[in-house]
Amino acid sequence: MKIDGTPYRSVWLDTDGGAIRIIDQTRLPWALEFPRLTTLAEVVHAIRTMQVRGAPLIGAVAAYGLWLALCADAGDDALARAMETLQAARPTAVNLAWAVRRVGDAVAGLAARDRAPAAKREAMRIADEDVAQCRAIGEHGVSLIEDLARAKAGVVNILTHCNAGWLATVDWGTALAPIYCAHERGLAVHVWVDETRPRNQGAALTAWELARHGVPHTVIADNAGGHLMQHGQVDLVIVGTDRVTRTGDVANKIGTYLKALAARDNQVPFWVALPSTTIDWGLRDGVAEIPIEERAASEVTTMTGRAMDGTVATIRIVPRDSPAANPAFDVTPARLVSGFITERGCCAASEAGLTGLFGGHD
């Protein structure tokens, strides 16, 4: 996708081929910086601190992280330790563990000297496949927007939550991919961007990438979505996801469940966009089985923004003696989801729908 006309991916090999570059998402929208990551420790830090975030992107970066680890030590014990370290970096997104296992499987039977080059090739394949999958999600999902455009003969208003655009993947995004495709085709679209407290990924990231790519949008407070739906100002909700059970339950950024409830009450279609790598075929009950990451209370008690004098500052917004809880995700039951948009097409949010597209997984 493009930043002011220049195409970018969210992770890429540095020019010397011995490291990766990322976009530091903790610095957006105030600064555009491209840290160079050269070690396993730097990759783990980038994932834990959310310099990179979004399930597909975390997976791709973790794959490169295993390559960097093997450049330093390609022995069996080092491989096992590196895989364990990466998998523990973020617990909810299933893509991370999937990508690490895939690279680990690709190198397990090789001689030590061959492991790092093989891991690098596999990580590059994972990144390229993510781009292709996300582009396909866009192509399949844009039909939903085209149908709405024909039905109302006007601007299609789409609400999204958190950031599931190209910053959350290697390119194109998941929930935003159909919107980018619609924009490319000249369809009149407008995006309601949830601010997405407590980390404000919507206000800081989704709004930034939509603006840089030229897509009309408006940032709203998280609690405004239901009101807009009641007044007919939302035609469609599309969100991403960090993990989907085989039965169609969806784990996504905290607040997604409330949007699904409001959408159901107002007969607004609620769709979830995801690559198949986000499906956890081993889980059936999302509420009971998906681990929910509890992040630092400081994300709730403080906010970062640009002061009137141009400086960027972090301030406390709650009383000093008030504690805070910070569950990072919630689970939306499949019954509230209109359907899934995947790289193989759209399907019902159910085990039958998913296995119909992707086959059985025991």
N, C-alpha and C positions, 0 to 999 in steps of 0.2 A: 504494500500500500504506500501512500505518499505523504510526506511531510512537506507542505508548501511546494508541491510539484516534484520533489525528489523521492524516488522509490527507496524503501527500506524494508528489511526484515527486523524482527525483534531479537534475533541472535544470529551471529555469522562468524565464520572463521576470519581471524585477523589476517592481514596481508602477508605475514610471514608464514602462515599455516601452522604456527606452534601454539596458538592460544585462541580464545574466542572473545568477541566483543558483544556486549549487551547494551540495551538502553536502560539506564538506571531509573526505574519507575518511581522510586521514592523521591526523586528530584523534580518530577513533573508536577504541575505544568510550569514551574518557575525556572527550570533550567533543563537543557537537553544535553546529557552527558553519556559517554560511551565507555564505561569501564572495561579494562582489559583483564580477563581472568586467565590465570596460568596454572593454578593448582586446585586440587580437590578442596582444600580448605576455603579458598576464595569462592568456589562454586557453591559450597554448602552455605557459606555466609550470605551469598546473594539470594539463595532460595529462602533461607530462614528469615532474613530481614525484609523480604519482599521487594528487593531490587528487581527481581523477576517474579511474576505471579501469573496465575491462570493455569489451569490443569495441563493443557497441551504444551504450553511453553515450559513449565516446570519439568515435564518429561523430557523434552528435547535438550534443555540445559543440563539436566542430570545425566543424560546419555553422554554429552560432551565431558561432563565432570568425571565420569568413569574412565574415559580416554585419557584425560589429564592425569588421573591417579596412576594409570598403568604406565604412563611415560616416566613416572618417578620410581615405580616398583611394580613389576609385572608378575611377581610370584603368587602362588595360590593363596597364601595367608593374606597378603596385601589386597588381592582381588576381593576376597570375602569381606575384609574389613571395610574396604571402600564401598562395596555394595550396601552393607549394613548402615554405614554412616549416611549415605545418600538417601536410603529409604526412610530413615528416621527424621529427615530434615523437615518434612511437612506430612502429617498423617492422613489428611482427608482425601487429597487428590490421588486417584488411583493411577493416573498416567505416569506418575513418578516411579512407582514400584514396577509398573509394566515396562517402562523404557530401560530401567536399570537391569531388570531380569533379561530383557532381550539382548542388550549388549553383553551381559555376563554369559549368556548361553552361546553367543556368537564367538566368544574367545576362550571358553572353558577348555576345549580340547586342543588348543594350540600351544606350541612352544612359547616360552616366555618372550623371546625376541620378536615374535609375530603378533603378540597380543595388542600392543598399542596401535599399530597401523590398522589392524582389523577393527578395533573399537572405534577408531576415528571414522572409518568407512561406514560402519553401522550407525553411528550417531548422525552422520551426514544424510544417510538414507532416512532415518527417523524424521529429521527436519524437513527433508524434501517431501516425504509422504504426508506430513502434517499440512504443508502448504496445499498439496493436491486435495487432501480430504476437506480442508476448509473451503477451498474454491468450489468443490462439489456440493458442500452444504449450502453455499450461497446460491448455486444454480438450482438446486432442488427447492430451497425455501423461497426464492423470489416469486414462484408461482402463487404463493399465498398472498403476497403483496399485489401482484398483478390482478388476481381475482377481486380483491377489495377495491382496487383502483377502478376496475370496470363497473363494479356495483355502485360506487358512490360518485364517480365522475368528479373527483376532487382530490385534495391532498390526503394521503394515508398517514394517520397518526399512529406511531408505534411507540410503546413504552418498553424500556429495558431497565435492568437492575444490575448494579455492579459494573464491571468491565469485562465484556466477552467479545471485544473487538480484536484487531490484529495485535495489539499489545499483549493480549492474553494467550496468543498462539505464535507460531513462527511467522505467519502472514494471514491476511484476510479475516481471521476471527471465526467465531461460531455464531453467536446470536446476531452480530452485526454483519456477517457475510451476506445474508440475503438483502440487507439494507444497502450495502455497497453495490451489490449487483443491480438492485433497483435504481440506484442513483446513476450508475453507468448507463443504464438503458433509458434514462431520461424520465423516469417515473417521478411524480411529485410526492416526496416523502418528507415527513417531519418526525423527529425522534424526541420523546419526552425522556430526559436523562435523570433517573433517580440519583440523588447525591451519594447515597449508599454509605451512611454512617456505619461504623465509626471511622473507617480509613478514607472515606470519600473517594472511592475508586471511580464512581460515576462522575462526580464533579471535577475531579482532578485528571482522570485518564480518558474516560469515554468522551467527555465534552472536548478535551484537547484533541483527540485523534479525529473526531468528527469535524471539528473546526478546521484542522490542518488539511483534511481531505475535501472540505467544502460541502458537507452535508448539513442541511438545516436542522437545528435542534434547540431545545430549551431545557435548562437545568431546573429541576424541581426538588423540593423537600421530599424526603422519603414518604412522609405521611400524606402527600397530596394525590397519590395515584388513585386511590379509591374515589375521591371527590371527582377527579377528571373522568373516571369511568362512569360514574353516576350521571354526568352531564353530557355523555356521548362524545367525549373528546379523545377517546382511545379506541382505535379500531382493532388493535392487535397488540398482544404482549409477547415478546420473544426474550428469553433469558438463556444463559449458558448453564453449565453444571460442572461440578468437580467429581461427582461420582453418581452413577445410576445403577440401581439393582436390576437383576434379571427380570423382576416383576414390574419395573417402571417407576419405582420411587426415586426421587431426585434430591440430591444434596447440592445446595448452592449457597451463595453468600446469604448471611443472616438477613431476614426481611423478605426473601423470595416467597416463603409460605404465605405471608400476609397478602402479597400481591396476587397469588393464586386464588386465595379466598375471595378477594374483592372481584377478581375477574369472573369467577364462577357466579357470584351474586349478581353481576351485571351482564351476564351472557357475552363476555368479551373472550375471544379465543386466546388461550394461554399455551404457547408452544415452547418447547425446549430444544435448543440446537446443540448437537454434540457429535464428535467423532466416535467411532466404535471403540477406540482405545479407552474411553471414559466409562464403558460398561463394566461393572464388576459382576461377572457371571456367578461368582460364589456366594453372593448375598441375595436374600429374598425380602427381608423386612428392613427398610431403610431406617426407620425410627429406632429400632432395637439394635441394629447391627453396624451402622455406619459410625465410625469414630468422629466426634465433633471436636475440632481443635479449639481449645480455650487460649486466647491470646492475651497479651499484657493488658492490664487495667489502664495503663497510660494511654492506650489508643482511644479509650472512652473519655478519660478525664482531661485530655489535652487536645488541642487542634493546632495545625500549622497553616499559616497563610501569609500573604504579602501585606505588610503594613502600608499606610498611606505614603510613607517616605521611601517606599520601594524595597525596604529590607524584608527578608523572610524570617518570621519568628514563630516559635511554638509557645502557646499560652495555655494555662490551666483554666477550665471552664466550669468546674464543679467545686464545691467547698473542700478545703484541704483535708477535713476529717471524714469525708464521705468515701466509702469504698465503692468499687465498680466491678461488675462482671462483664465478660467479653467473649461469649460464644461466637465463633467466627462464621458458622454455617447453621442452616436449619434444613429440615427434610420436608419436601412437598410430596404428599402421597400421590400415587399414580392416578387416583380417581379425579384429581383436580387438574390434570394435564391433558390438554386437547390432543397432543401428539408430539412425536419427536421428528426433528429434521436431522438427518444423518447424511453421510457421504454416499450412501446407497439409495437414498430417497426418504420419503416421509412414511411414518407408521404410527399405529396406535401406541399409547403408553402402557404397554402390557407385555407379559412374557410371550404371548402369541405374536404380538407385533414385532418385537425385537428378534425372536428366533425366526420369524418369517423372512426377515431381511438378512440375518447373519448366521442362520443355522443353529443347531443344537450345541450347547456347551455344558458338558457334565463335569 
